[in-house]
Amino acid sequence: MQISTARNNGYLYQISIIGLLFFIFGFVTWLNGTLIPFLKLACELDTLQALFVTFAFYISYFFLAIPSSKILQRTGFKNGMAWGLLVMAVGCLIFIPAAQARAFPLFLTGLFVQGMGLALLQTASNPYISIIGPIESAAQRISIMGICNKVAGILSPLILSSIVLKNATAIETEINAATDAVIKNGLLDQLAGRVVAPYVVMAIVLAALALMIRRSSLPEIDTAEESNDGGQTSLSAGRSSVWQFPHLVLGAVAIFVYVGAEVMAGDVIGIYGKSLGFDLDQTKYFTAFTLGGMLVGYVLSILLIPKYVAQQDFLKYSAILGILLTVMTYFTTGSTAVSCIALLGLANAVMWPAIFPLAINGLGRFTQIGSAWLIMGIAGGALIPQAYGLLEKSMGYQAAFLVLMLPCYLYILYYAVSGYRPR
């Protein structure tokens, strides 16, 4: 790949700007862990209905990833990032009428629009951070971005839950005890209104960041001329379709199962904890525990990749850890089971940073569309939690967790062992 300015001159600046964007990804994405119990209470939903929060948010990636690659071809990476931020701001503003009407479908619409913006933003920023340095250390750079992402992810549910789920257990008890429909609806409307102020603030911040990115001197990248593998021969010569890159296709599936596993460990952990007997005032912090585990994993990957461990080997060890923790979750209960799920954050940490650069390695002029395919894989975060919601009713929460999560980590182990190899 060629960058329009010398790499050394603006490298730190580029890393800082993209790091800020990854912070935004994390802040918006990991609010879902708080929104699930909040909307379950405010909109009087069952578990399966509440999990449509993750479905609406993540399914947008499937529909918008390919159009995002086309948009980027027209706008360039920098302008595409700015547009993505603006679309996210619109999604946040939709929460205002949704809260006023306490309309769950309107909340889902806002989440879908936020996901649309993130699809564009992620399609641009992930290949960008992979390309601006050697491919063998791309996992290290993406891990740095992951720290930005997960620090925001730790902060966002803590901030939002302190606002919308303050005294949650007492409010839940009061709502359940209300026998008069008017009083009960008044309590629910008052609870739903808590979400307005934080989302208005987010919309303003996102719009301001869009303007900042648009006016920044962030350099454009050219994906058409050279390879993204540190100057080695591109695999794109003589190929006419992304279907001719098996390591990309297998990588998209790996992203699908990884994101599903990540959402299960991060967003579903609260519902899982509720099933184990923990109350809302406790479970509202569980997502932060998972993200803390991911933060530790990112730090380890930065220290170890590629000097001591190749990124594909780190991915292999992470998949094995995920398998072990998933099995332990099935055979334990209480705080031990919750701790095992939170530690899945450690296992999940390096998966995106390793899978993404391995999957786009050598794509050359197909990098944008290949990146879009990988972003489509984020739809795993929509479908796998929904499958859990269905299975949990018939199999129980522990068995459903095992049945869904174990195949995810087994497939990632396969990809780390042989599926990543370019052919």
C-alpha positions in Angstrom: 0.0 0.0 0.0 1.1 3.6 -0.5 0.3 6.4 1.9 0.2 9.9 0.5 2.7 11.2 3.1 5.9 9.6 4.5 5.1 7.0 7.1 7.6 8.2 9.7 6.4 11.9 9.5 2.8 11.4 10.5 2.8 7.9 12.0 2.1 9.0 15.6 -0.6 11.4 14.4 -2.3 8.7 12.4 -2.2 6.3 15.3 -3.7 8.9 17.6 -6.6 9.8 15.3 -7.5 6.2 14.6 -7.1 5.5 18.4 -9.7 8.2 19.1 -12.1 6.5 16.6 -11.6 3.1 18.2 -12.4 4.8 21.6 -15.7 5.9 20.0 -16.4 2.4 18.7 -16.0 1.0 22.2 -18.0 3.7 23.9 -21.1 3.2 21.7 -20.8 -0.5 21.2 -20.5 -1.5 24.8 -23.5 0.6 25.9 -25.6 -2.4 24.8 -24.6 -4.3 27.9 -26.5 -1.7 30.0 -29.3 -1.1 27.5 -30.3 -4.8 27.6 -31.4 -4.8 31.2 -32.5 -1.2 31.1 -34.9 -1.7 28.1 -36.0 -5.1 29.5 -37.3 -3.2 32.5 -38.5 0.0 30.9 -40.3 -1.6 28.0 -41.4 -4.7 29.9 -39.6 -7.3 27.8 -38.7 -10.9 28.2 -35.1 -12.2 27.7 -35.4 -13.0 24.0 -37.0 -9.6 23.2 -34.3 -7.8 25.2 -31.6 -9.5 23.1 -33.0 -7.8 20.0 -30.9 -4.9 21.3 -27.8 -6.8 20.1 -29.6 -8.1 17.0 -30.6 -4.6 15.8 -27.2 -3.2 16.4 -25.0 -5.9 14.9 -27.2 -7.0 12.0 -26.7 -3.5 10.4 -23.1 -4.5 9.8 -24.2 -7.3 7.5 -26.4 -5.0 5.3 -24.1 -2.0 5.3 -20.6 -3.4 5.0 -20.6 -3.9 1.2 -22.3 -0.5 0.6 -19.7 1.0 2.9 -16.9 -0.3 0.8 -18.5 1.3 -2.3 -19.0 4.6 -0.3 -15.3 4.6 0.6 -14.3 4.1 -3.0 -16.1 7.4 -3.7 -15.3 9.4 -0.6 -11.9 8.0 0.5 -11.2 6.7 3.9 -11.0 10.0 5.8 -14.3 11.4 4.5 -15.9 8.0 5.0 -15.0 8.1 8.7 -16.5 11.5 9.1 -19.8 10.4 7.5 -19.9 7.4 9.7 -19.7 9.6 12.8 -22.6 11.7 11.5 -24.8 8.7 10.9 -24.1 7.5 14.4 -25.1 10.9 15.8 -28.5 10.6 14.0 -28.9 7.1 15.6 -28.4 8.7 19.0 -31.0 11.4 18.4 -33.6 8.7 17.5 -33.5 7.7 21.2 -35.3 11.0 22.1 -38.7 10.1 20.5 -38.1 6.5 21.5 -37.8 7.3 25.1 -40.7 9.8 25.0 -43.0 7.1 23.5 -41.3 4.3 25.4 -41.4 2.5 22.0 -39.0 -0.5 21.8 -39.1 -0.7 18.0 -38.0 2.9 17.8 -35.1 2.2 20.2 -34.1 -0.7 17.9 -34.2 1.7 14.9 -31.8 4.1 16.7 -29.5 1.1 17.4 -29.7 0.0 13.8 -28.8 3.5 12.6 -25.9 3.6 15.0 -24.7 0.3 13.6 -24.9 1.7 10.1 -22.5 4.5 11.0 -20.2 2.1 12.8 -20.2 -0.2 9.8 -18.9 2.6 7.6 -16.4 3.7 10.3 -15.1 0.2 10.9 -14.8 -0.6 7.2 -12.5 2.4 6.8 -10.5 2.3 10.0 -9.6 -1.4 10.4 -7.8 -1.8 7.1 -6.2 1.7 7.7 -4.6 0.6 10.9 -3.5 -2.7 9.4 -1.9 -1.0 6.4 0.1 1.8 8.0 2.8 -0.6 9.2 4.2 -4.1 8.6 1.6 -6.8 8.4 3.4 -9.0 10.8 2.9 -6.4 13.6 -0.6 -5.5 12.6 -2.1 -7.4 15.5 0.1 -5.3 17.8 -1.2 -2.0 16.3 -4.8 -3.2 16.4 -4.3 -4.3 20.0 -3.3 -0.7 20.8 -6.6 0.3 19.2 -8.3 -2.4 21.2 -7.0 -0.8 24.4 -8.6 2.5 23.3 -11.8 0.6 22.5 -12.0 -1.4 25.7 -11.1 1.5 28.0 -14.1 3.3 26.5 -16.1 0.0 26.8 -15.3 -0.2 30.5 -16.2 3.5 31.1 -19.4 3.6 29.0 -21.6 1.0 30.8 -20.4 2.4 34.2 -21.4 5.9 33.1 -24.7 5.0 31.5 -25.7 2.5 34.2 -25.0 5.2 36.9 -27.6 7.3 35.1 -30.3 5.0 33.7 -29.9 2.1 36.3 -29.3 4.1 39.4 -31.1 2.3 42.3 -32.2 -0.3 39.8 -33.2 -3.0 42.2 -35.4 -0.6 44.2 -37.0 0.8 41.0 -37.7 -2.8 39.7 -39.3 -3.7 43.0 -41.5 -0.6 43.0 -42.6 -1.2 39.4 -43.4 -4.8 40.1 -45.4 -3.8 43.2 -47.5 -1.2 41.4 -51.0 -2.4 40.9 -52.5 0.8 39.4 -51.7 0.9 35.6 -51.4 4.7 35.6 -48.9 4.7 38.4 -46.9 1.9 36.8 -46.8 3.6 33.4 -45.7 6.8 35.1 -42.8 5.0 36.7 -41.9 3.3 33.5 -42.0 6.6 31.5 -39.9 8.3 34.1 -37.3 5.5 33.9 -37.3 5.6 30.0 -36.7 9.3 30.1 -33.4 8.8 31.9 -31.8 7.8 28.6 -32.4 11.0 26.7 -29.7 13.3 28.2 -26.7 10.9 27.7 -27.7 10.2 24.1 -28.1 13.9 23.3 -24.6 14.5 24.6 -23.3 11.6 22.6 -24.9 13.0 19.4 -23.2 16.4 19.9 -19.8 14.8 20.6 -20.1 12.6 17.5 -21.0 15.5 15.2 -18.1 17.5 16.6 -15.7 14.6 16.0 -17.0 14.2 12.4 -16.1 17.9 11.8 -12.7 17.3 13.3 -11.9 14.3 11.2 -13.1 16.1 8.1 -10.7 19.0 8.7 -7.8 16.8 9.9 -4.7 16.2 7.8 -5.1 12.4 8.1 -3.5 11.0 5.0 -5.4 9.0 2.4 -4.3 5.5 1.5 -4.1 3.9 -1.9 -5.2 0.3 -1.9 -4.9 -0.2 -5.7 -1.2 -0.4 -6.4 0.8 -2.5 -4.0 0.2 -5.3 -1.5 -0.5 -4.8 2.2 2.0 -7.4 3.3 5.0 -5.2 3.9 6.1 -5.1 0.3 5.9 -8.8 -0.6 4.1 -9.9 -3.7 0.4 -9.3 -3.7 -1.9 -12.3 -4.0 -4.4 -10.3 -6.1 -2.5 -10.6 -9.4 -4.6 -12.6 -11.8 -7.6 -12.9 -9.5 -11.0 -11.4 -10.2 -13.0 -12.0 -7.1 -12.7 -12.1 -3.3 -14.0 -15.7 -3.5 -10.6 -16.6 -4.8 -9.0 -15.8 -1.4 -9.9 -18.8 0.9 -8.1 -17.3 3.8 -10.4 -14.2 3.6 -13.6 -16.3 3.3 -12.6 -18.4 6.3 -11.5 -15.3 8.1 -15.0 -13.8 7.6 -16.5 -16.9 9.3 -13.9 -16.6 12.1 -15.0 -12.9 12.6 -18.6 -14.1 12.7 -18.1 -16.6 15.5 -15.7 -14.4 17.4 -18.0 -11.4 17.5 -20.8 -13.7 18.6 -18.6 -15.1 21.4 -17.5 -11.6 22.4 -21.1 -10.3 22.6 -22.1 -13.3 24.6 -19.3 -12.7 27.1 -19.8 -8.9 27.3 -23.4 -8.1 26.7 -25.2 -11.3 27.7 -23.2 -11.8 31.0 -25.7 -9.5 32.8 -28.7 -11.7 31.8 -26.6 -14.8 32.6 -25.8 -13.4 36.0 -29.5 -12.6 36.7 -30.2 -16.2 35.9 -27.7 -17.2 38.6 -29.5 -15.1 41.2 -27.6 -11.8 41.1 -29.7 -8.6 41.3 -29.6 -5.6 38.8 -27.4 -3.5 41.0 -24.7 -6.2 40.7 -25.2 -7.4 37.1 -25.0 -3.8 35.7 -21.2 -3.9 36.3 -20.6 -7.4 34.8 -19.9 -6.1 31.3 -17.0 -4.0 32.7 -15.5 -7.1 34.2 -15.4 -8.8 30.8 -13.9 -5.7 29.2 -11.2 -5.6 32.0 -10.2 -9.1 30.9 -9.9 -7.9 27.3 -7.8 -5.0 28.4 -5.3 -7.4 30.0 -5.3 -9.4 26.9 -4.5 -6.4 24.7 -1.6 -5.4 26.9 -0.2 -8.9 26.7 -0.5 -9.0 22.9 1.3 -5.6 22.6 4.2 -6.9 24.8 4.5 -10.3 23.1 3.5 -9.8 19.4 5.5 -10.2 17.2 8.8 -10.3 19.2 8.0 -13.4 21.2 4.8 -14.9 19.7 3.5 -14.8 16.2 0.0 -13.4 15.9 -1.5 -16.6 14.6 0.1 -18.5 17.6 -1.4 -16.0 20.1 -4.7 -16.6 18.4 -4.4 -20.3 18.8 -3.6 -20.1 22.5 -6.5 -17.7 23.0 -8.9 -20.1 21.3 -7.7 -22.9 23.6 -8.3 -20.7 26.6 -11.8 -19.9 25.4 -12.6 -23.6 25.1 -11.4 -24.3 28.6 -13.3 -21.4 30.2 -16.5 -22.2 28.3 -16.4 -25.8 29.7 -15.7 -24.5 33.2 -18.7 -22.1 32.9 -20.9 -25.1 32.3 -19.6 -27.0 35.4 -19.7 -24.1 37.9 -22.2 -21.7 39.3 -22.4 -18.4 41.2 -19.5 -16.1 41.2 -17.2 -18.8 39.7 -19.3 -19.1 36.6 -19.5 -15.3 36.2 -15.8 -15.0 36.6 -15.2 -17.6 33.9 -17.4 -15.6 31.5 -15.6 -12.4 32.4 -12.2 -14.2 31.8 -13.5 -15.0 28.3 -12.6 -11.3 27.7 -9.0 -12.3 28.1 -9.4 -15.1 25.6 -11.3 -12.9 23.1 -8.9 -9.9 23.3 -6.5 -10.8 20.5 -9.0 -12.5 18.2 -10.0 -9.4 16.2 -6.5 -8.0 16.1 -5.1 -11.3 14.8 -7.9 -12.4 12.5 -8.4 -9.2 10.6 -4.8 -8.6 9.4 -4.4 -12.4 8.7 -7.6 -12.4 6.6 -6.7 -9.3 4.5 -3.1 -10.2 4.0 -2.1 -10.0 0.3 -5.5 -8.8 -1.0 -4.0 -5.8 -2.8 -6.8 -4.0 -4.8 -9.4 -6.2 -3.1 -8.6 -4.8 0.4 -11.6 -2.6 0.6 -14.1 -5.2 -0.4 -12.3 -7.8 1.7 -12.5 -5.5 4.7 -16.2 -5.1 4.0 -16.7 -8.9 4.1 -15.0 -9.1 7.4 -17.1 -6.3 8.8 -20.2 -8.3 7.6 -19.0 -11.0 9.9 -19.9 -8.7 12.8 -23.4 -9.9 12.3 -22.4 -12.9 14.5 -23.1 -10.5 17.4 -26.7 -10.3 16.2 -27.5 -13.9 15.5 -25.6 -15.9 18.2 -27.2 -14.1 21.2 -30.6 -14.6 19.6 -29.8 -18.3 19.3 -28.9 -18.3 23.0 -32.2 -16.6 23.8 -34.1 -19.4 22.0 -32.0 -22.3 23.3 -32.0 -20.9 26.9 -35.8 -21.5 27.1 -35.5 -25.2 26.3 -32.0 -26.2 27.4 -31.4 -23.9 30.4 -28.9 -21.0 30.4 -25.8 -23.1 31.2 -26.3 -25.8 28.5 -27.3 -23.2 25.9 -24.1 -21.2 26.6 -21.9 -24.3 26.2 -23.7 -25.5 23.0 -23.2 -22.1 21.3 -19.8 -21.0 22.6 -17.8 -24.2 22.2 -18.1 -24.5 18.4 -17.1 -20.8 18.1 -13.8 -21.3 19.8 -13.2 -24.7 18.1 -13.5 -22.9 14.7 -11.2 -20.1 15.7 -8.7 -22.7 16.7 -8.9 -24.2 13.3 -8.4 -20.8 11.6 -5.4 -20.1 13.8 -3.8 -23.5 13.0 -4.3 -23.6 9.2 -7.3 -21.6 7.9 -5.3 -18.3 7.9 -2.7 -19.5 5.4 -2.9 -17.6 2.1 -3.3 -19.9 -0.9 
